Amino acid sequence: NENMQDSLISTKVTDELFKDVTVSDDEIQEYYDEHLDSYKSATVSHILIKDEETAKEIRERAANGEDFATLAKEYSEDTGTKDNGGSLGTVTYDTTQYVQEFTDAFKQLNEGEISEPVSSTYGYHIIKVTDIKQKTLDESKDSIKTKLENEKKDEIYTTSIEQWKKDYKVKTYENRL
């Protein structure tokens, strides 16, 4: 079977290319330190109000102990989240899903804290953060190691193919690799 032979050859070639790929503990530590925000998450809820005065009133009520979710259901103008008490669920600190003002604001909050109204193009957000979790290096180690190994393999693979094209004027059928 020709396909099986091709597949075995390509496996042998890639095994040979990648035999020296290693990731040190230092590299893992460095990656973790540089990407702390991707290992940190919290449950983020918000109440969106178009009018600043109203936003300030609602914020006061929440800060004085009224139930955040109940206030969200009643007053929030974010139709996507109001029915579940304004919750956006678990959000990582490196998210790019929300407007910058919103992300910057929620990252400053402590557990259970309620923000002052935060202005964005959508209006005023009153944000509450709970259940802040930071994954430890130990918890993250395996996934970081795999990620870094794959990055190194991709690099070797690309470099090797480029080199072979030069050295051997090889015509590659990369869709077959």
Buried (B, 14 or more C-beta within 10 A) or exposed (E): EEEEEEEEEEEEEBEEBEEEBEBEEEBBEEBBEEBEBBBBBBBBBBBBBEEEEBBBBBBEBBBEEEEBBEBBBEBBBBEEBBEEBBBBEEBBBBBEEBEEBBBEBBBEBEEEBBBBBBBBEBBBBBBBBBEBEEBEBEEBBEEBBEBBBEEBBEEBBEEBBEEEEEEEEEEEEEEEE
